[in-house]
Amino acid sequence: MLFLTQPAVTKSIQLAEEELGVKLFVRSKGKLIPTAEATFLYPEMERIFGDIFHLQDLANEVRQGHAGRIVLATVSNLSAALLGRAIAQFRTRHPKVRFDVEVHSTKVVLERVRLGQVGLGLLDLSPKDPSNVDVMELCDASVHCVMPRDHPLAQFESVTPALLVDYPILTFPDDTTSNSLVREAFRQDNVPCNFIMTINHSYLACSLIDLGSGVGLIDEFHLHTDSFPRLTARPFLPTIQLKPTVVTTAGRMVSLIVGEFIEELRVTAQRIAR
């Protein structure tokens, strides 16, 4: 895989162990097994390689004249409605820019940003633990009730827990802040929660709502992609704020091209959230 001979790899490992003064691998049943010391050092090594790749990207940008590569990680809720639009608009002005996009959970997005493995991360909420990342909120958004256009709830300007008492509901996963806030709203109104499903992907939630599985207390971003013309949304009250947010590695200056793309995300997010 490395296009190196086995003795060359062995020699490299020996040199690394001599330089660091710790044993990195032990041989067991013909296989090399990383030691506890190697496992402990691995995240820092990943960060260093992330810095090297970042430097290479900056050098390419300077050499090519405001071109480059943007490596980012996003949560699924924002991948199509916000990120897709922002990339499409950005590439009309910067066709030489290459994008490498990963879709992960919030936890993984934050970890990859902290280790410097991606240039930026896109989240639907500001992180609870902002350590080792710089945070920039893009816009104010809120939880909406998503439903078919001919649904009885569509006649209301907003939707409250009391109006939802007789309807099956799809919402955010149980381990999210948004889910806790939705449940608290029902508790405060002394209304039972008829949650039939929790989903960490609002595109799938919209698909299920479109197929008649219920209504959704989710974000409304995917309704702006024109993928669900039969669906509509009403604000959920009490208001539950969502905060589309960009995170970057703490203390690391982003490249010019990444800075411009972050601004594109901000403009696109505010346009969608109006």
C-alpha positions as CSV (number, residue, x, y, z in Angstrom):
1,M,0.0,0.0,0.0
2,L,2.9,2.4,0.8
3,F,4.9,1.2,-2.3
4,L,7.8,0.4,0.0
5,T,9.6,-2.8,0.8
6,Q,9.0,-4.5,4.2
7,P,12.6,-3.8,5.3
8,A,12.2,-0.1,4.4
9,V,9.1,0.1,6.6
10,T,10.8,-1.8,9.4
11,K,13.8,0.6,9.3
12,S,11.5,3.7,9.3
13,I,9.7,2.3,12.4
14,Q,13.0,1.7,14.2
15,L,14.3,5.2,13.4
16,A,11.0,6.7,14.7
17,E,11.3,4.7,17.9
18,E,14.9,5.7,18.4
19,E,14.1,9.4,17.8
20,L,11.0,9.4,20.2
21,G,12.5,7.1,22.8
22,V,9.4,4.9,23.0
23,K,8.3,1.6,21.6
24,L,5.6,2.1,19.0
25,F,4.9,-1.5,17.9
26,V,5.2,-5.0,19.2
27,R,5.1,-8.1,17.0
28,S,2.4,-10.7,17.8
29,K,1.6,-13.7,15.7
30,G,3.3,-12.2,12.7
31,K,1.5,-8.9,13.0
32,L,2.6,-5.5,14.2
33,I,0.4,-4.3,17.1
34,P,0.6,-0.6,18.2
35,T,1.6,0.0,21.8
36,A,-0.4,2.1,24.3
37,E,2.3,4.8,23.7
38,A,1.7,4.8,20.0
39,T,-2.1,5.0,20.5
40,F,-1.6,8.0,22.9
41,L,0.7,9.8,20.3
42,Y,-1.6,9.1,17.3
43,P,-4.0,12.1,17.7
44,E,-1.2,14.6,17.9
45,M,0.5,13.0,14.9
46,E,-2.8,13.4,13.0
47,R,-2.9,17.0,13.9
48,I,0.6,17.6,12.7
49,F,-0.2,15.9,9.3
50,G,-3.3,18.1,9.2
51,D,-1.0,21.2,9.6
52,I,1.2,19.9,6.8
53,F,-1.7,19.4,4.4
54,H,-3.0,22.8,5.4
55,L,0.4,24.3,4.5
56,Q,0.4,22.5,1.2
57,D,-3.1,23.9,0.4
58,L,-1.9,27.4,1.2
59,A,1.1,27.0,-1.0
60,N,-1.0,25.7,-3.9
61,E,-3.4,28.7,-3.5
62,V,-0.5,31.2,-3.7
63,R,1.1,29.3,-6.7
64,Q,-2.2,29.0,-8.7
65,G,-3.5,32.4,-8.1
66,H,-6.5,32.3,-5.8
67,A,-7.3,28.7,-6.5
68,G,-7.1,25.8,-4.1
69,R,-8.9,23.1,-2.2
70,I,-11.5,23.3,0.5
71,V,-11.8,20.2,2.8
72,L,-14.9,20.4,5.0
73,A,-17.1,18.2,7.2
74,T,-20.8,18.9,7.7
75,V,-23.8,17.4,9.4
76,S,-26.4,15.8,7.2
77,N,-29.2,18.4,8.0
78,L,-27.3,21.2,6.3
79,S,-25.6,19.2,3.5
80,A,-28.1,19.8,0.7
81,A,-30.1,23.0,1.5
82,L,-27.3,25.2,2.8
83,L,-24.0,23.7,1.8
84,G,-25.1,22.5,-1.6
85,R,-26.4,26.0,-2.5
86,A,-23.3,27.7,-1.2
87,I,-20.9,25.5,-3.1
88,A,-22.9,25.9,-6.4
89,Q,-22.9,29.7,-6.0
90,F,-19.3,29.9,-5.0
91,R,-18.0,27.8,-7.9
92,T,-19.6,30.2,-10.4
93,R,-16.9,32.7,-9.3
94,H,-14.2,30.2,-8.4
95,P,-14.4,27.3,-10.8
96,K,-10.8,26.2,-10.0
97,V,-11.6,25.5,-6.4
98,R,-11.8,21.8,-5.5
99,F,-14.2,20.7,-2.7
100,D,-13.8,17.6,-0.6
101,V,-17.0,17.2,1.4
102,E,-17.6,14.7,4.3
103,V,-20.9,14.1,6.0
104,H,-20.7,13.0,9.7
105,S,-22.4,13.3,13.1
106,T,-21.8,16.5,15.1
107,K,-19.2,14.6,17.3
108,V,-17.2,13.4,14.3
109,V,-17.3,16.8,12.6
110,L,-15.9,18.5,15.7
111,E,-13.2,15.9,16.2
112,R,-12.0,16.2,12.6
113,V,-11.9,20.0,13.0
114,R,-10.0,19.8,16.3
115,L,-7.4,17.5,14.8
116,G,-7.0,19.8,11.8
117,Q,-8.1,17.0,9.4
118,V,-10.6,19.3,7.7
119,G,-10.4,23.1,7.0
120,L,-13.8,23.8,8.5
121,G,-16.9,22.1,9.9
122,L,-20.6,23.0,9.4
123,L,-23.0,22.4,12.3
124,D,-26.7,23.0,12.9
125,L,-26.1,24.2,16.5
126,S,-23.2,25.9,18.2
127,P,-21.1,23.2,20.0
128,K,-21.7,22.6,23.7
129,D,-18.0,22.2,24.1
130,P,-16.2,24.9,22.0
131,S,-12.7,23.9,23.2
132,N,-10.0,23.8,20.5
133,V,-12.3,25.3,17.9
134,D,-13.2,28.8,16.7
135,V,-16.9,29.3,16.3
136,M,-18.9,31.6,13.9
137,E,-22.7,31.5,13.9
138,L,-24.1,32.0,10.4
139,C,-27.8,32.9,11.1
140,D,-30.8,32.5,13.4
141,A,-33.1,29.7,12.5
142,S,-35.7,27.7,14.5
143,V,-37.6,24.5,14.7
144,H,-40.6,24.3,12.4
145,C,-43.5,21.9,12.1
146,V,-43.1,20.4,8.6
147,M,-46.3,18.9,7.0
148,P,-48.1,18.3,3.7
149,R,-49.6,21.4,2.2
150,D,-53.1,20.0,2.6
151,H,-52.6,19.0,6.3
152,P,-55.2,20.4,8.8
153,L,-52.4,22.2,10.6
154,A,-51.4,24.2,7.5
155,Q,-54.3,26.6,8.3
156,F,-52.5,27.9,11.3
157,E,-49.7,30.6,11.2
158,S,-47.8,28.7,13.9
159,V,-48.0,25.4,15.7
160,T,-48.0,24.7,19.4
161,P,-47.8,21.4,21.4
162,A,-51.6,21.6,22.1
163,L,-52.3,21.5,18.3
164,L,-50.1,18.5,17.8
165,V,-51.7,16.3,20.5
166,D,-53.5,14.1,17.9
167,Y,-50.8,13.8,15.3
168,P,-47.8,11.4,15.0
169,I,-44.5,13.4,15.2
170,L,-41.0,12.9,13.7
171,T,-38.3,14.8,15.4
172,F,-34.6,15.0,16.3
173,P,-32.7,12.1,18.0
174,D,-33.1,11.6,21.8
175,D,-29.5,12.6,22.6
176,T,-29.7,16.0,21.0
177,T,-30.3,19.4,22.6
178,S,-33.1,20.1,20.1
179,N,-35.0,17.0,21.2
180,S,-34.7,18.0,24.9
181,L,-36.1,21.4,24.1
182,V,-39.0,20.1,22.1
183,R,-39.9,17.6,24.9
184,E,-39.6,20.4,27.4
185,A,-42.1,22.5,25.4
186,F,-44.6,19.7,25.5
187,R,-44.0,19.2,29.3
188,Q,-44.6,22.9,30.0
189,D,-47.9,22.8,28.1
190,N,-48.8,19.5,29.9
191,V,-49.3,17.8,26.5
192,P,-48.2,14.2,25.8
193,C,-45.5,13.8,23.1
194,N,-46.7,11.5,20.3
195,F,-43.2,11.0,18.9
196,I,-43.3,8.0,16.6
197,M,-39.8,8.4,15.2
198,T,-36.5,10.2,15.8
199,I,-34.2,10.8,12.8
200,N,-30.8,12.4,12.6
201,H,-31.3,13.3,8.9
202,S,-33.9,15.9,8.1
203,Y,-34.0,14.9,4.4
204,L,-35.1,11.4,5.3
205,A,-37.6,13.0,7.7
206,C,-39.1,15.1,5.0
207,S,-39.3,12.0,2.7
208,L,-41.3,10.2,5.3
209,I,-43.6,13.2,6.0
210,D,-44.1,13.4,2.2
211,L,-45.2,9.7,2.2
212,G,-47.7,10.3,5.0
213,S,-45.8,9.1,8.1
214,G,-46.7,12.1,10.2
215,V,-45.6,15.7,10.8
216,G,-42.0,16.8,11.7
217,L,-40.6,19.0,14.4
218,I,-37.4,19.6,12.6
219,D,-35.5,22.3,10.7
220,E,-37.0,23.6,7.5
221,F,-33.8,23.8,5.4
222,H,-34.6,21.0,3.0
223,L,-37.9,22.7,2.0
224,H,-35.7,25.3,0.3
225,T,-34.2,22.8,-2.1
226,D,-37.4,22.4,-4.1
227,S,-37.1,18.6,-3.4
228,F,-40.4,18.5,-1.5
229,P,-43.0,20.7,-3.4
230,R,-45.9,19.0,-1.5
231,L,-44.6,20.0,1.9
232,T,-44.8,23.3,3.9
233,A,-43.8,24.4,7.3
234,R,-45.1,26.6,10.2
235,P,-43.0,28.0,13.1
236,F,-43.2,25.9,16.2
237,L,-44.0,27.8,19.4
238,P,-42.4,28.2,21.9
239,T,-39.5,29.2,19.6
240,I,-36.6,26.7,19.7
241,Q,-33.5,28.3,18.2
242,L,-31.2,26.6,15.8
243,K,-27.8,28.1,15.0
244,P,-26.1,27.0,11.8
245,T,-22.5,27.4,12.7
246,V,-19.0,27.2,11.1
247,V,-16.2,25.8,13.3
248,T,-12.5,25.9,12.4
249,T,-9.4,24.7,14.3
250,A,-8.6,27.0,17.2
251,G,-5.8,29.5,16.5
252,R,-5.3,28.5,12.9
253,M,-5.7,31.2,10.3
254,V,-7.9,30.0,7.5
255,S,-6.8,30.6,3.9
256,L,-8.2,33.4,1.8
257,I,-10.3,31.0,-0.3
258,V,-11.7,29.3,2.8
259,G,-12.5,32.7,4.3
260,E,-14.4,33.7,1.2
261,F,-16.3,30.4,1.3
262,I,-17.3,31.0,4.9
263,E,-18.7,34.3,3.9
264,E,-20.7,32.6,1.1
265,L,-22.1,30.2,3.7
266,R,-23.1,33.1,5.9
267,V,-24.9,34.9,3.0
268,T,-26.6,31.7,1.9
269,A,-27.7,30.8,5.4
270,Q,-29.2,34.3,6.1
271,R,-31.0,34.2,2.7
272,I,-32.6,30.8,3.5
273,A,-33.5,31.7,7.1
274,R,-35.5,34.8,6.1
